[in-house]
Amino acid sequence: MSIVIAKPKIALIIGSTRTGRFADVPAQWMLKQARTRADMDVELLDLRDFNLPFFDEIASNGFVPSQTPEAVHWQQTLARFDGFIFVVAEYNHSLTGALKNALDQAYTEWNRKPFTAIGYGGVGAARAIEHLRLIGIEMHMVSTHAAVHIGGSDFFTIFPAAGNQPIETIEQNLLPSAKAALDELVWWAKATMAARSEAA
Ligand SMILES: Cc1cc2nc3c(=O)[nH]c(=O)nc-3n(C[C@H](O)[C@H](O)[C@H](O)COP(=O)(O)O)c2cc1C
């Protein structure tokens, strides 16, 4: 029996919430790349819009249903998606606290789904994205091998406190990794959608 797989629904999640964040620049650029593709539907989720408090539940919702209405709303939102693109700032060589909290505020909704990332910073948030991959393992997620890293001179060309140039100035350097990351994301989204559907 063959299974017909729908087009994956992908959420692009902005992982920094601070006032004056730079995150919107890489987020909008990656959203544009994803929206040019016919093989996925992508929606932007801004953590600012979810007002998640610090985790304050009895346990992860993999074990005990959450009580905080904002957490439940976040989980219900994530449940609609088949895969994720994280927009990753690097704070002290890791994720932002806001993104870690948002990851902790769901569990089953992440399970058996893929993710990729676009990171930015001195080393393109490579360390933060590696931490994200470790967390993803515990969430039963699949990470793409490719990710977009805006680092080094590319980052300082577009960072407002340095070169302050538009991201299009450096986009030729980003396009190959963006394509690879999104190609892999779709592959894993379809694979996990089929497997989840068969398991159900
Ligand atoms: C608390 C804090 C820690 C930071 N640590 C790092 C770091 O470890 N590596 C890095 O490349 N940039 C670091 N930065 C600089 C960020 O890359 C830069 O501020 C970036 O704009 C943060 O993303 P955002 O503006 O979207 O929040 C740090 C910034 C902050 C505020």
The ligand as a MOL file (V3000), in Angstrom:
LIG
                    3D

  0  0  0     0  0            999 V3000
M  V30 BEGIN CTAB
M  V30 COUNTS 31 33 0 0 0
M  V30 BEGIN ATOM
M  V30 1 C 24.1040 37.8460 26.4320 0
M  V30 2 C 24.8120 37.8230 25.0990 0
M  V30 3 C 25.7720 36.8740 24.8590 0
M  V30 4 C 26.4060 36.8070 23.6270 0
M  V30 5 N 27.2910 35.8140 23.3810 0
M  V30 6 C 27.7520 35.6290 22.1260 0
M  V30 7 C 28.5230 34.4800 21.8040 0
M  V30 8 O 28.7830 33.6230 22.6070 0
M  V30 9 N 28.9290 34.3310 20.5150 0
M  V30 10 C 28.6160 35.2460 19.5350 0
M  V30 11 O 28.9790 35.0460 18.3850 0
M  V30 12 N 27.8940 36.3600 19.8190 0
M  V30 13 C 27.4630 36.5630 21.0830 0
M  V30 14 N 26.6970 37.6700 21.3910 0
M  V30 15 C 26.4810 38.6800 20.3460 0
M  V30 16 C 25.2910 38.3020 19.4880 0
M  V30 17 O 25.7220 37.5070 18.3910 0
M  V30 18 C 24.5810 39.5390 18.9570 0
M  V30 19 O 24.2600 40.4060 20.0400 0
M  V30 20 C 23.3020 39.2050 18.2190 0
M  V30 21 O 22.7280 40.4000 17.7550 0
M  V30 22 C 22.3260 38.4820 19.1430 0
M  V30 23 O 21.1390 38.1690 18.4620 0
M  V30 24 P 19.7820 38.9910 18.6860 0
M  V30 25 O 20.1290 40.4490 18.4590 0
M  V30 26 O 18.8590 38.4730 17.6230 0
M  V30 27 O 19.3160 38.7230 20.0670 0
M  V30 28 C 26.0690 37.7490 22.6140 0
M  V30 29 C 25.1040 38.7130 22.8850 0
M  V30 30 C 24.4650 38.7480 24.0940 0
M  V30 31 C 23.3860 39.7790 24.3410 0
M  V30 END ATOM
M  V30 BEGIN BOND
M  V30 1 1 1 2
M  V30 2 1 2 3
M  V30 3 2 2 30
M  V30 4 2 3 4
M  V30 5 1 4 5
M  V30 6 1 4 28
M  V30 7 2 5 6
M  V30 8 1 6 7
M  V30 9 1 6 13
M  V30 10 2 7 8
M  V30 11 1 7 9
M  V30 12 1 9 10
M  V30 13 2 10 11
M  V30 14 1 10 12
M  V30 15 2 12 13
M  V30 16 1 13 14
M  V30 17 1 14 15
M  V30 18 1 14 28
M  V30 19 1 15 16
M  V30 20 1 16 17
M  V30 21 1 16 18
M  V30 22 1 18 19
M  V30 23 1 18 20
M  V30 24 1 20 21
M  V30 25 1 20 22
M  V30 26 1 22 23
M  V30 27 1 23 24
M  V30 28 2 24 25
M  V30 29 1 24 26
M  V30 30 1 24 27
M  V30 31 2 28 29
M  V30 32 1 29 30
M  V30 33 1 30 31
M  V30 END BOND
M  V30 END CTAB
M  END
